[in-house]
Amino acid sequence: LQSQTTKPTQHILCQNSTMTLATASTGIRRLILPTVARRALVRSSASALGASGGSQQYAQQQRGARQFSSEQAAPATAANTDPAVKVQGVSAEDLESNPNLASFFAANFEDDKASDDDADDEDELFLAMMGGAPAAEDSEEEQAPAAAQEEVPSAPAPTAPLPAIDDVLAARNIRPLACYLRSRESEDGTRACNALREVHRQIPGVVYGSDPTKDIVSKDYESNVTVKTPWNQIQRELDRYHHGFESRVYELTVYKDEEAALANDGSGYLYKQLVRPANMQRHPIQNKIYCVNFLRYHPGRPIKIPVRYINEEESPALKRGGFIVPINKTVECIVEDGAAIPESIDLECTGLQMKAKLRLDKLIFPEGVRPSGRVKEDYLIGIIYGKRAGEDEEEEGAAGEEAA
């Protein structure tokens, strides 16, 4: 920066203020006056000179200042053309004898005339962005209509339609879900998975587990299928079921690629599989979805179903301000073949007293649903805590005695 301080200081005189821009050259002027500062300068100059014609006067002042600077810096032109000013130790003879060095100077150091022309273009651009009028000498140029200059917004990327599901699965409370096959060679690893999340908005995952109905054994390495699921499909289910997302069963349709999914002619998918979301991972700070795996589901496989409290207003303890401290929020159940998979298991709160322990006998299991063999009879769901009857009156009486 010190080597290019040969040009004098430029002074821009406004109506109410004087602004000094210490610009040794056009390159240094751009360095100390970035885009945001230039816009602020245009705004302040327009307000100082008046709303009508202020921007035009500012542009004329800018051109006059640069013209004055170039005239005053004429004696220093020889010094500016010296290569040693830009790179220490380089002379004009070195540039003539070394073509590589000459090409380096031509590529990295612009002449002042070209820089001033670029500065003029920048001034006009910023004036147009700030709503100012163009300079008088440029007003004769023809301008294209505003409607022709507006860019047509690009159409959003097509989204794969939701695959259809038959009435039998719908009666069992099973929803559809679609994903694409993920290549093990080109779409595996940290960098490839990050590109899927950030660029393509697809969540990587693996379909794993055994399924005796299709003779799939989990010990076989080929049974693990790498997939990528569109982010909007996962987020749609999370918005609908929240924490119960991993407790639901879906019919996962695996397509070969996005084109096969968009065709939606019923022949582009590779296979369909009943799955349950598992091992959903999120970013620890940004809370973004990083991974969603799918465990193959078949009738008889245990599934954890959340517990829901009902008839809380019928409990004397809960009516007096008591509350349930949950110990286990889910119950592992087995759903028989053909039975509907419930979204939750209801816990009856009628008649519950203080310090009551909620165990398995308080749960209401639908038809075809039973607790898993790993759930014991003394399985603790929660405990009721709070104040007993009369404690509020005793505290109010004690407070009144103290006040008296």
Secondary structure, 3 states (H helix, E strand, C coil): CHHHCCCCCEEEECCCCEEEECCCCHHHHHHHCCHHHHHHHHHHHHHHHCCCCHHHHHHHHHHHHHHHHHHHCHHHHHHHCCHHHHCCCCCHHHHHHCHHHHHHHHHHCCCHHHHHHHHHHHHHHHHHHCCCCCCHHHCCCCCCCHHHHCCCCCCCCCCCCCCCCCHHHHHCCCEEEEEEECCCCCCCCHHHHHHHHHCCCEEEEEEECCEHHHCECCCCHHHCEEEEEEHHHHHHHHHHHHHHHHHCCEEEEEECCHHHHHHCCCCCEEEEEEEEEEEEEECCCCCCEEEEEEEECCCCCCEEEEEEEECHHHCHHHHCCCEEEECCCEEEEEECCCCCCCCCEEEECCCCCCCCEECHHHEECCCCEEECCCCCCCCCCEEEECCCCCHHHHHHHHHHHHHC
